[in-house]
Amino acid sequence: MNTNNDAGLEEEPFVFHCDGEELVAILNRVDNEKTGVLIVVGGPQYRVGSHRQFTLLARMLANNDVPVMRFDYRGIGDSAGGLRDFEDVGNDIRQAVDVFFARQPHLEKVVLWGLCDAASAALFYAHQDERVSGLVLLNPWVRTQQGLNETHIRSYYTKKMRDIEFWKSLIKGTLKISSVLGFLRDITIWIKDKLSNVISTSASEEELSQSLPDRMLKGLRLFNGEILLIISGQDLTADEFIRVSSAIKWQREFERCHTRKIFIDDANHTFSSKKWRDRVETATLEWIEQL
């Protein structure tokens, strides 16, 4: 069954299978095009997205001759199966790519588009499939407890230290005790992590390569396509990714992948305003057109 959206574009809802489970998907069909976009869903989201972001993105791209497929992987939205971690959706993505190519027979390559842990899932998968020519990664998830503490210290508390109202509250004694205790807790954990890092410097590289950021870096090293990186300016997840990926080993791989970086300084994690979503849509389309 085909349906028309409010822009007059043809959309095809359908079901496909992954390991015996039914997955729900929607295709914005554009015939005779060679590059398509597969939107990978992350976290508690499903194929519509926060603030209808995925739906609006798909329609905008299709209006500009880019076919788009979005789907719910197993355990999310309307798809069957048990809930799974973002590191365990590789088979879901592969089946989705297979179906996308089957339903758009002129496709030659696909771009994976993902926000937060969907960006991480896309990065884990991309190097395993030669059909994936590009990645659009928004605020990738690299969360570790140590990284979160580091980000709180460098981002949140650094901003607080520059806030006149913070110092006035501290001097007057009106600052919430929970805020003070939280600060002391984070500082203590941060110091312990730093000391732990010093102690562990004699460990082998293999022993130190088991963290989420290191596994993601491995996926990046193995990927041979191009990347569009879109980062929010008002988001701790983005702050943590910026800190982690500022290392030379990350920057070297970004350069190899001809990574284009877009910073939307006033945007939050899910790009909740129309202005921010429009920026994301425009950046995505312009980048795809030059692939």
N, C-alpha and C positions, 0 to 999 in steps of 0.2 A: 504494500500500500504506500502510495506517495502522498505527501502533504505539502502544502505551501505555507511558508512563514509569512510574517507581516510585511516583508520586503518583496514578496512575490517569488522568492526562490524556492526551488524544489528541494524538499528534504525527504530522505528515505529512512524511516525507523525500521530496524530489523534485529534479528537474533542470530548469533553465531555460537559456536561451541568451543570450549577449552577444557580438555581433560574430563569430558562428560558433563560439564556444567553449561547452562545457557547464559550467555552474556548479551546485554542489551546495548545497541549502538545506534547512532544516527549519522547518515552520510549526507553531506551537502555536495551533490554531484555537479561536476563540471567536466564535460566530455572533451576528449582529445588533448588534455593537458598532461605534461610529463612529470610534474612535481606536485606532490600532495602533502598535506599536513595532517599528522595524527596527534590529536590532543590526548596526552596521558594525564589521568586524574590522580590526585594525591590526597593524603590525609583523610578527613571525613567527607571530602567533597564527592560529588558524582558528576555526570556528564554535562549538567547545566552550569556548574561553577558558582562561586560566590558572586553575588550581585549579577548573576546571569552572564558572567564574563566569558565562559567558554561558548555559550550559545551565540552571544553577540560577536565574538571573534570569528567563529565559523561562518556566520552569515556575511560579515564584512569581507572576509577573504574570498568566499565564493562569489560575491558580487564583483570581485576583481579577478575572476578566472582562476582561483586556486581551490581545488577540491579539498574538502576537509572531512575527516571522520573523527568522531568522539565516542567514547564508550565507557561503560562501567566495568572495571575488572571484577573478578570473583569476590563476592562478599561485600561489594559496594553498590549503593543505589538499588537498581532493580535487577541486578545480576545475581544468579544463584551461587551457592558455595559459601565456604567459611571465610571470615575476614582474614586477610593476610597482610604481612608486613611489606613495605615498599621494596625491600630487597628480594621479595619472593614473587614478583609479578612479571618476570621475564617471559614466561611462557604465554601469559595473557597478552603481552605486547606483541610477541611473535605471531600469535594467532590473529590478532587484530591487523597487523601488517599484511598477512596472507590474504585476509578477507578484503582489505582495502584494495590490494592489487587485483584481486579477482573481480571486484565490482567496478573498478576503474581500469580497464584493460590497457589503456595507453600510458599508464604510469611507468616511469623508469626509476624514480627515486622518491624517497619520503623524508620529510622533516619531522622529528619528534619535538613536541612543544609541551613543556611541563613547568608547573609552579611548585615551589617548596620541595617536598619529598618526591613529587612526581618528576621534578628536574633531576633529582638524584637517581631515581629509578631509570630514567631515560639515559643517563650517563653510564649506568651500569650495563645497560642492554646494548647501546648503539654499536659498539665495536664488534658485536657478535653477528651483525646483520649487514652485509655489504649494500643492501638497498637503502640504508639510512645514510643520507648524504649531509645532513645538517641537524643541529640541535638548537632549540630556543630554550634557554634556561633562565627562569625567573626566581630570584632569591633562593638558590639551592640550599637544601638542608644538609648541614655538616655537623649537627649537634652532638657534642659530647659534654659531659658534666664539667670537665676541665675547661673546654672551650667556652661554655656558657659563663663560668665564673670569670674567665679572662675578659669576655665581652662585657659583662656587667661592670667590671672594674674600669675598663678602658673607654667604654661608651657611656653607659648610664651614669656611673658615679663621676666620671670626668665632667659631664654636663652639669651634674648637681653642684660640683665644686665651683662652677662658674656662675651659679644661680644666686643672686643677691638675696632672694627670698628664703633660700635654704639656710644661709648663714644667719639671717635675722631670726628665723625659727629656732635655730640651734642656740643662739645667744639668749633668746627669751625663754628657752626651755619649753617651747610649744611644739617642738618636733616630736612626732609619734615615737614612742619607745620601740615599736616594732620596726620602724625604719632604721633606727640606730643599731638595733640588734641584727637586722638583716645585713647592714653594712659591715659590721664586725664579723659576722659569720662568713660573708663572701671574702673579706680580706684574709681571714684565717685559712680558709680553704685554698685560696689563691697562693698564699705563701707555702702551704704544704705541697701543692702541686709543683711549684717552682723547685722546692727542695727535692721532690721525687724525681723530677726531670734531671737534676744534677746527678743524683745517685744512679739513674738508669742510663747514663751516657755510654757506659761500657757494654750495654746490651747490643746484640746484633741487629742489623737493619731489618732482618726478617721478623725478629721479635717485636720490633717497634712499628711494624707495618700493618697491624691488625685493627687500627682505629677506623671509624667511618671515613674521615677525611683522606686517609691513606688509601683506602679501598677505592674511593672515588677518583683519587689522583691516578691510580692504576688504570681505571676505566678511561680516563682522559688520555693517558699515554698511548692506549691501544686504539683510540679512535682516529680515523684519518679524514674525517669530514670537516666542515666549517661550523662555527658556533656564533650565536648571538646571545649575549649575556645582558639581561635587564635587571637592574638592582634598584630597590627602593631606598630612599634616604631616611625613612622613619620606621625602621624595623630591626629588631635585635637579631633575627635570623639572617638578614642581609648583612648586618654589622659583623656577625660571626663569620660568615662566608668571606667577606672582604678581608678580615684579619687572617684567616687561614690561607686564602688564595693569594695573599700578597707575597708569599715565599717565592724565591727565585725558581724553584722547581715547578710551581704552578704557572708562573708567568711565562716560563720557557715553552710549556705545552700550549698555553693560550696563543702565543705567537705562532707556533707551528700550525695551529688550527685556524689561523687568520681570524681570530676572535674579534668581533665588534662588541664594544661595551657601551651600554646606554644606562645613565644614572638619572633617575627621576627623584630629585632631591626631597620633594614634599610628599611623596607617595608612601602609603602604609603597605603592610605585607600583601594584602589581597587586591590592591589597586581599586579601592572601593568607590572612587568618584568617577564620573563620566570623563572628566579631563584626563585622569591618569589612565583609564582604560583606552581612551582614544590614542594616547601617546604609545601605549603598548601595541595596539593594533597597527598603527602607522609604521612603527619601527619594524614590526614583524613582516608586514607586506613589502616594505622597501628592501629589507634584507633578502627575502625570498626571491624577489625579482632580479637580484644580482647574482644569485647562485648559478 
